[in-house]
Every structure is written in C-alpha cells, then in structure tokens.
Amino acid sequence: MRQLIAAAVQISCTDDTEANLEKLELHVREAARRGARLVVLQELFEGLYFCIDEDRRHDARARPLAGHPTIERMSALARETGAVLPVSLFERDGSRLFNTLVMIDADGKVLGHYRKSHIPDSPGYCEKFYFADGDTGFRVFETAAGRIGTGVCWDQWFPEAARAMVLAGAEVLIYPTAIGSEPSYPGWDSRDHWQRVMQGHAGANLTPVIAANRVGAEKGDAGEVVFYGSSFIADHTGAKLAEADRVGECVITAALDLDEIASARRGWGVFRDRRSDLYGALMEPTPERLLARNAT
C-alpha cells in the first residue's frame, strides 16, 4: 500500500513577493504537519496576475530558472518539510518568455520543468501577449510522492493533455491555476464547469486530480478579475475528496492509496481497450476540417 497524503494551497496575492512567499511557506508547513508529501501551489504566486493587462513593462517580471531565488527558497522549504513542491513561475529563456512549472522533489532537488502548452487569450486573461507556447511536451515527474503529471491552468480544459500524461505513467494529475470572473461576461460563473471538466479527467483516466486556484480580487488597468478559489482534490472516480471555499485562504488535504488506484485502473480496462487506430480525428486542428473531410 502506497498511501499519499496530498494537499493544495490557495492564497490571495499582492505584488509583494516576499509577503506572498511567507504566506505560502506557512501553508506548506501546515500541510506537512498534516502529513502531506505533495503540496500543490497555485499559478504565478509570486505576484499579482499581471495578464489582466497587455503591458510590456510586465516582461521584467520574468527571470531565468538558473539561480532563480524563488526556486532556491522553495527547494529549501521542500527539504525542510519533506514535501514535493511544484512551483509556478514566469520564466525568461533568452528572448522567449514562458509560463513554467518547476518540479522540486522532497529532498529539495529540482527534477526539471514543464512549460504551459495551451495559452489562453481573452479579456482578463491575456496570456498570449506574454507567454510563448510551451515546448517541453507534457511532463511526468518521478518524485518521492509518486509519478506526477503536470498541467497548468488552461491545460486543464484539454482531455488530450490528461490522457497523454496518464499514458506516460502519471499516477496523479496536478493543475496550478489562476481562474475567476470573466470581465466580458460579468454574470457568468465558470466555477462548477471548471471543476467538472477536471473531475472528468480523473474519472476517465482513473487518476486523481489536484487543482490549486488563487482567491481575491485583482485589478489591472483593463479591469478586475475576482478569483474564485474552490481548489479541490478528486479521487480516481472524479469524486471530490476535499474542497476549499471561494474566498478563504487555506490548505486542503486528502489521502490517496496509489496502489489501490493502480489496481482499479487496471481492472476497469479503459487503457487495455483503447482504439488508437480510430483516433486520427484528434490530430485535426479544427472541427470544421474534420467535418469537411467526412463530407467528401
């Protein structure tokens, strides 16, 4: 039996990086006191979610991974607590900028990084203005807490990404996130839809999912986004084991038996019975092209 206690942390952020990191450290230590060996942190937690605006001055926030002070600080925290920490950062690689997740193992060692593959572009979430498309492919990291598949926010809406990570051996899927209100549609609340999509990934792949979102209202020149929290941990059937509220800063934890889940995954046969010979349509870039091909 491989018992894993997993955690997700959600906080509100300001543009005071030191204050944000101090707050995260307190929550990670609390998660470790509860026995957590994997603690998922939210997307781009060093400061405000700057993608509300299109402003080239925000490019100065990006830093190379080598010698990055937040990576060094989180590595020390991982060693102290014995917890695996996925760390979301704004990366500069030469002239290219990426939305990047760095995986830090429980001994503080940096195992590698994943660059966000799917980049959104809508009012309040102007990420294509800042981030290049990720070039790492989907990553699964062998950690002290198990094999962790890593997506970032908008990646969580794509079932192909979840399936690819599980096919690559992921035992748990994680999604650091920054999502909330839609400035163009003030009456629209996507929270339940957002959760159900990831619960579907868990159930379809018989693999637990952990999503860590931020909370609080953040303002830019172009408007305001109210992040709705609701971080959650779902089991391999998609059922929510733990869930945060919409406004509070907190730690949530849940126990996962990775061996029992692996047995259930084998027993259901959804990977045994896949028909990859029929999945060519997944390579079509748009539904319109697929429809046109089928019509001929």
Steps between C-alpha positions, in 0.01 A plus 500: 500500500643837393306753701544860384360799684470775241426867559401813310561855620302807398588857598432853388797680348633854498799640315711450811688183407654461844160513669356248252787257558480533878130422483558198278772369729263509797239302305752246369624440854142452614442250219816314604379491862189324369724242332494634142784385275373680190389863535360664187537879482303738279608653172738801493487557876797738520283803427178630353352329195642755256332346194189710563683767295714503188800699618858429395626633832384174659761311297751614761337254742643205305828348617721209389460177692872475577566674830134594542457611864146360532614158379783505752263603779242235411774237474601579857136478608462161329807369686367638828151351465570187296229602254509503120433857381396597145595868457335722237716782359529755220812375319738689272704285261697738282246701305216256573265516797313200641243413764705228667461243776814381678473166681691487830532161668467436872878525548512843337638376169365665185378217276427711193239734362183506292399793281126564471381359168160665449505879525164683540410837356187679619417820689653474844721205396730646232763228528590477131635854532763374746560127467638296214339161438666243722764287326561226758208278414295360786720397792472227762748519786617208713488645851508382859120535494451292185487575127349846463351629173517877474260734323452872561160673505369517140656156441231367734228547237663257255425128547779413256756644744369299794491178297851558364639544851331186632623302199848626593457348846347778711346376825370844600412801283558851633384838373628826652236755400394864481133522401204708607252748362477591131519879444309472171222291658446632854206269567678182397640271771717224354593342834282188481586438135869541582481239774292252299742502208787394726280253687435349156876468439529316832212264426590432137862425586438347846763740630465752785505872417617789717419860401632801697341836418552849639245718678426870523436797272792620289482821297680605187464801273259304280273380781473260789496124543355340813666163542258243637725262689314168533823300483422130521634146505309235306548125527542262207124488441471880485337533842619799702687394814577854619400847387585855603247781505482788254659774711718361778871433512553140608661159470299196398624141526385153400639148526562300181597133483704491180522119487126457544438762230741325263313174555168670422648654185612160377171339596284742305689427176457845347863502391495136391201565276614823339468516118787728406449396136172695505629819660643674195234769527677624814776626273265730309558862602132602483159329493431676170784317324381169639144565379628599156704181475203283605277669239720392213 
